[in-house]
Amino acid sequence: MSAPADCDVLVIGGGPAGHGAALTAAAAGRRTVLVERDHSVGGSCVARGTIPSKTLRETALALVGFRKRSGGIFEVPLREDLQVASLMVRLDQVIGAYQAALADQLTRAGVTRVHGRARFTGPGSVELVGVRGARTPIAAGHIVIATGSRPRTPPEVPVDHTHILDSDSILSLTYLPRSLTVLGAGVIASEYASIFAALGVQVTMIDKGERPLGFLDPELTDRFVAAFTASGGRYLGTSSIGSVAWDGEQVVTTLAGGGVIRSDKLLCALGRIANLDGLGIEAAGLTPTARGLVAVDARMRTAVPTISAAGDVVGPPALASTSLDQGRRAVCHALGMDTGVPPELIPLGIYAIPEMSQVGLTEAEAITRHGSAMVARVPFHDIARGWISANQDGFLKLVTDGRGRRLLGVQVIGEGAAEIVSVGQMALIGGHDIDLFVANTFNFPTLAEAYRVAALDLVARRPA
Ligand SMILES: Cc1cc2nc3c(=O)[nH]c(=O)nc-3n(C[C@H](O)[C@H](O)[C@H](O)COP(=O)(O)OP(=O)(O)OC[C@H]3O[C@@H](n4cnc5c(N)ncnc54)[C@H](O)[C@@H]3O)c2cc1C
């Protein structure tokens, strides 16, 4: 499709952030162009990140679930020569179908899609470089940078994509390794570490942090580490890497404080860097931050009033969900529209095994902000669905004000966490008291029923 000579809103990048921005601009009646350098939209989220890792996870979960639900009657040993690709046989189908669905959403909304690489030529102008090098200038009233990120490789980790891998190359492994060292303890590290551990690989996670996923409620991460350890994994916290090398047989990781870890493979998941190469943001009057990101304010505006940025290119939390929302909000602010839901009520979903999710305030944040808080925890072993689906290790935690009334936050761990957190999210958006959960009837047996049980507990303990 060729680009119109100018447009109201130009979105650079067709990942979740660009998608959210383009749909919002088009819905507001603006002439919207989305430029993407890949053949398909969806970004690294669909091609290399969220979708492939979740597809592998689904197989790992099916194995773990089968073992757990059969009560140990069936053993499902994995073949020694098992190929990783055979654990993701549906992947191409999943990616293709989802990319087509995303493209269809953009077309139906009236977004003009252009295949090409964008490069700034000024604050309101971009040059599109097509497949055969054809250059098309395009001017826009407002531009959203949503070019995403790629794995960061620190100099001490010699990623060779064969033995020492990053999150883009990990799924090109031919065979499941017997052992895997994972550097990092963020979302990508925790997800892959727990997925490979569930598949029977001996996994060692190494990170500077005392616990993984430092932005989550520590109760969730403590439970995650316990589950990871129970599945044969090892978490080495407060540890720094001295060196990493392939010695011809194994990957040798030496810790700065002494200690050596040997493994068949290593995954380096030590953060991401923004895709700014060749984008020429300097021509638009912008300079990357010291960490190579695009700096934005709370309204996703850059230092140039007609340019916003959203998604991984602006840094953490760097999730598909938050990126989509940032793209949406960037355009709302640029066009003077109401943004609706405040960003602090966007949930975080971590698809490790077990799954974790939270929205709103944690207990510690609620106490800091409001002086006091009440908390109710419902283990899934108190919920029929928890037992039926062999999910009894999880729990739901509700955080309210000090009177045990106004819902302030929800934290969940266990399979289904990222789905059932939405019940609490809607209650938070509506500003509801937890009495709503008592007065409401949930389907039975569901994990969502834990909201009612937790609310009943809070009501019973309310101060007089
Ligand atoms: C292994 C892994 C697992 C993950 N799992 C989850 C998960 O379970 N849940 C979750 O919410 N998030 C997850 N994420 C994070 C999520 O994938 C990212 O946060 C999300 O993709 C960021 O969206 P984005 O639009 O900012 O960038 P991207 O998805 O990277 O899209 C950016 C797009 O911009 C295009 N582009 C770049 N430069 C140019 C240019 N000059 N011109 C034109 N186009 C350009 C790129 O080709 C790309 O398509 C995961 C990430 C990884 C790596």
The ligand as an ORCA input file, in Angstrom:
! r2SCAN-3c Opt
* xyz 0 1
  C      10.480    -13.751     25.138
  C       9.516    -12.639     25.416
  C       8.328    -12.927     26.066
  C       7.426    -11.914     26.342
  N       6.249    -12.237     26.974
  C       5.354    -11.260     27.224
  C       4.088    -11.574     27.814
  O       3.799    -12.734     28.105
  N       3.202    -10.585     28.037
  C       3.491     -9.284     27.709
  O       2.637     -8.410     27.945
  N       4.672     -8.950     27.139
  C       5.603     -9.901     26.890
  N       6.793     -9.576     26.288
  C       7.087     -8.169     25.994
  C       6.432     -7.699     24.712
  O       6.726     -8.575     23.645
  C       6.939     -6.300     24.405
  O       6.787     -5.494     25.535
  C       6.147     -5.697     23.247
  O       6.356     -6.436     22.077
  C       6.577     -4.249     23.015
  O       5.759     -3.717     22.018
  P       6.275     -2.531     21.097
  O       5.167     -2.198     20.181
  O       6.852     -1.460     21.930
  O       7.521     -3.145     20.286
  P       7.650     -4.359     19.269
  O       6.690     -5.427     19.550
  O       9.086     -4.692     19.282
  O       7.275     -3.714     17.863
  C       8.052     -2.693     17.299
  C       7.889     -2.732     15.783
  O       8.523     -1.599     15.213
  C       9.123     -1.984     13.980
  N      10.173     -1.004     13.646
  C      11.325     -0.759     14.326
  N      12.006      0.242     13.752
  C      11.287      0.632     12.658
  C      11.464      1.627     11.675
  N      12.530      2.446     11.663
  N      10.524      1.739     10.722
  C       9.430      0.934     10.688
  N       9.203     -0.020     11.617
  C      10.111     -0.163     12.592
  C       9.663     -3.371     14.282
  O       9.863     -4.110     13.095
  C       8.550     -3.952     15.147
  O       7.594     -4.646     14.374
  C       7.715    -10.578     25.975
  C       8.909    -10.280     25.306
  C       9.802    -11.303     25.016
  C      11.080    -10.967     24.282
*
